[in-house]
Amino acid sequence: MKENLTALIKALSERQQTAERQLSELSAAVKALEAKMAEFSQPAAPRALTAPAKAAQATPGKPMKAEVTAEILVILAAAATTYLGKEVRIRSAKMLQSPYEVINPWVQQGRVFIHASHNLR
């Protein structure tokens, strides 16, 4: 009986040590991830405007076309790699128009008027 109790205490202390070691490893991993997140959350240094960007800003009424920069591609690849758990290579990417740039406000208002005129029972 005493031998069983001693073996049980020994097994329990070994499991506790294993749990403490794993907890310290996880704590170190969390700290490393927090440091990486801090790097990504810092704002990048402002860049000088190039000639096409200046021309796009000079024309009022025309929406400026946004480019997919190398930094955005790297962030997208890192996010996809993290989510999927395997290496991801992005072959192409493009910015899509927002729905507000595509829909004519007059058309939208007409749809609202038609939907509001329906009698619901």
C-alpha positions as CSV (number, residue, x, y, z in Angstrom):
1,M,0.0,0.0,0.0
2,K,2.8,2.4,1.0
3,E,4.7,1.5,-2.2
4,N,1.6,2.3,-4.4
5,L,1.2,5.6,-2.7
6,T,4.9,6.5,-3.3
7,A,4.6,5.5,-6.9
8,L,1.5,7.6,-7.3
9,I,3.2,10.6,-5.7
10,K,6.2,10.2,-8.0
11,A,4.0,9.9,-11.1
12,L,2.1,13.0,-10.0
13,S,5.2,15.1,-9.5
14,E,6.5,14.0,-12.9
15,R,3.3,15.1,-14.6
16,Q,3.4,18.4,-12.7
17,Q,6.9,19.1,-13.9
18,T,5.9,18.2,-17.5
19,A,2.9,20.6,-17.3
20,E,5.1,23.4,-15.9
21,R,7.7,22.9,-18.7
22,Q,4.9,23.0,-21.3
23,L,3.4,26.1,-19.8
24,S,6.8,27.9,-19.8
25,E,7.3,26.9,-23.5
26,L,3.8,28.2,-24.4
27,S,4.5,31.4,-22.5
28,A,7.7,31.9,-24.5
29,A,5.8,31.3,-27.7
30,V,3.1,33.8,-26.8
31,K,5.7,36.4,-26.0
32,A,7.4,35.8,-29.3
33,L,4.1,36.1,-31.1
34,E,3.3,39.3,-29.2
35,A,6.6,40.8,-30.3
36,K,5.9,39.9,-34.0
37,M,2.4,41.5,-33.7
38,A,4.0,44.6,-32.3
39,E,6.2,44.8,-35.3
40,F,3.3,44.6,-37.7
41,S,1.2,47.1,-35.8
42,Q,3.8,49.8,-36.0
43,P,3.0,52.3,-38.8
44,A,5.3,52.2,-41.8
45,A,7.3,55.3,-42.7
46,P,5.4,57.5,-45.2
47,R,6.6,57.2,-48.7
48,A,7.0,59.9,-51.2
49,L,4.3,60.1,-53.8
50,T,5.2,58.9,-57.3
51,A,4.1,60.7,-60.5
52,P,1.1,58.4,-61.2
53,A,-0.1,58.7,-57.6
54,K,0.1,62.5,-57.8
55,A,-1.8,62.5,-61.1
56,A,-4.5,60.3,-59.7
57,Q,-4.9,62.7,-56.7
58,A,-5.0,65.7,-59.0
59,T,-8.1,64.5,-60.9
60,P,-11.2,65.1,-58.8
61,G,-14.2,62.9,-59.3
62,K,-12.3,59.9,-60.4
63,P,-11.5,57.3,-57.8
64,M,-7.9,56.5,-57.2
65,K,-6.8,53.0,-58.2
66,A,-5.1,51.2,-55.3
67,E,-2.2,49.0,-56.0
68,V,-1.4,45.7,-54.3
69,T,2.0,46.4,-52.8
70,A,4.7,43.8,-52.0
71,E,4.0,44.4,-48.3
72,I,0.3,43.5,-48.7
73,L,1.3,40.3,-50.6
74,V,3.6,39.3,-47.8
75,I,0.9,39.8,-45.2
76,L,-1.7,37.9,-47.2
77,A,0.7,35.0,-47.7
78,A,1.6,34.9,-44.0
79,A,-2.0,35.0,-43.0
80,A,-2.9,32.2,-45.4
81,T,0.1,30.2,-44.3
82,T,-0.9,30.6,-40.6
83,Y,-4.5,29.7,-41.3
84,L,-3.9,26.6,-43.5
85,G,-0.8,25.4,-41.6
86,K,1.3,24.9,-44.8
87,E,3.4,27.2,-47.0
88,V,1.3,29.3,-49.4
89,R,2.5,31.2,-52.5
90,I,0.3,34.0,-53.8
91,R,0.4,34.0,-57.6
92,S,-1.7,37.1,-58.2
93,A,-3.8,39.6,-56.4
94,K,-5.9,42.6,-57.3
95,M,-8.0,45.2,-55.5
96,L,-11.7,44.8,-56.1
97,Q,-14.1,47.8,-56.4
98,S,-16.2,48.5,-53.5
99,P,-19.9,48.2,-54.0
100,Y,-20.4,51.9,-53.4
101,E,-18.2,52.7,-56.5
102,V,-20.2,50.4,-58.8
103,I,-23.8,51.2,-57.9
104,N,-25.4,54.4,-59.3
105,P,-27.1,56.3,-56.5
106,W,-30.2,57.0,-58.7
107,V,-30.5,53.2,-59.4
108,Q,-30.2,52.5,-55.7
109,Q,-32.8,55.0,-54.7
110,G,-35.2,53.6,-57.3
111,R,-34.8,50.1,-55.8
112,V,-35.5,51.5,-52.3
113,F,-38.6,53.2,-53.6
114,I,-39.9,50.0,-55.3
115,H,-39.2,47.9,-52.2
116,A,-40.9,50.5,-49.9
117,S,-44.0,50.5,-52.1
118,H,-44.8,46.8,-51.6
119,N,-47.7,46.1,-49.2
120,L,-46.6,43.6,-46.6
121,R,-49.4,41.7,-44.8
